[in-house]
């Protein structure tokens, strides 16, 4: 068993685990962080599949832009809940 195969299998299991945690994470903040981690790991998987252009796009859009927008929305929602609660 080569080191590359071990890494690829570990990456596949990590992708499944991160996807599960992002979908079924109890606290919303944890699910958002797992979504960002999933996007970064998916970019790494694309790079391992010899598709660096898709990997860069996934890292920039999937993890970077979408993750930042989701975290900003979560912060705004948290501030709104705090200001309306007596």
C-alpha positions in Angstrom: 0.0 0.0 0.0 1.6 3.3 -1.1 1.5 6.5 0.8 -0.5 8.2 -2.0 -3.3 5.5 -1.7 -3.4 5.9 2.0 -3.7 9.7 1.7 -6.5 9.4 -1.0 -8.5 7.0 1.2 -8.1 9.2 4.2 -9.1 12.2 2.2 -12.2 10.4 0.9 -13.3 9.4 4.5 -12.6 12.9 5.7 -14.8 14.4 2.9 -17.6 12.1 3.9 -17.2 12.9 7.5 -17.0 16.7 6.9 -20.1 16.6 4.7 -22.0 14.7 7.3 -21.0 17.1 10.0 -21.9 20.1 7.8 -25.4 18.7 7.2 -26.1 17.4 10.6 -24.0 19.7 12.9 -26.1 20.7 15.9 -24.8 24.2 16.4 -25.1 26.3 13.3 -21.7 27.9 13.7 -20.0 24.4 13.8 -21.9 23.4 10.6 -20.7 26.6 8.9 -17.1 25.9 9.8 -17.4 22.3 8.6 -18.9 23.6 5.3 -15.7 25.7 4.8 -13.5 22.8 5.8 -15.4 20.6 3.3 -14.8 23.1 0.6 -11.0 23.3 1.3 -10.8 19.5 1.4 -12.7 19.2 -1.9 -10.2 21.7 -3.4 -7.5 19.3 -2.3 -9.3 16.4 -3.8 -9.6 18.2 -7.1 -5.9 18.9 -7.0 -5.2 15.2 -6.3 -7.3 14.3 -9.4 -5.1 16.5 -11.6 -7.6 19.3 -11.9 -5.9 22.3 -10.4 -8.2 24.8 -12.1 -11.3 23.2 -10.4 -9.4 23.1 -7.1 -8.6 26.8 -7.2 -12.2 27.6 -8.2 -13.5 25.4 -5.3 -11.2 27.1 -2.8 -12.0 30.6 -4.0 -15.8 30.2 -4.5 -16.8 27.2 -2.4 -14.7 27.8 0.7 -13.7 31.4 0.4 -16.6 33.5 -0.9 -19.5 31.3 0.1 -18.0 30.6 3.5 -17.4 34.3 4.2 -20.9 35.2 3.1 -22.5 32.5 5.3 -20.4 33.6 8.3 -21.4 37.2 7.7 -25.1 36.2 7.5 -24.7 34.1 10.7 -23.2 37.1 12.5 -26.0 39.4 11.3 -28.6 36.8 12.4 -26.9 36.5 15.8 -26.8 40.3 16.2 -30.5 40.6 15.3 -31.5 37.9 17.8 -29.5 39.6 20.5 -31.0 43.0 19.8 -34.7 41.8 19.7 -34.4 39.6 22.8 -35.4 41.6 26.0 
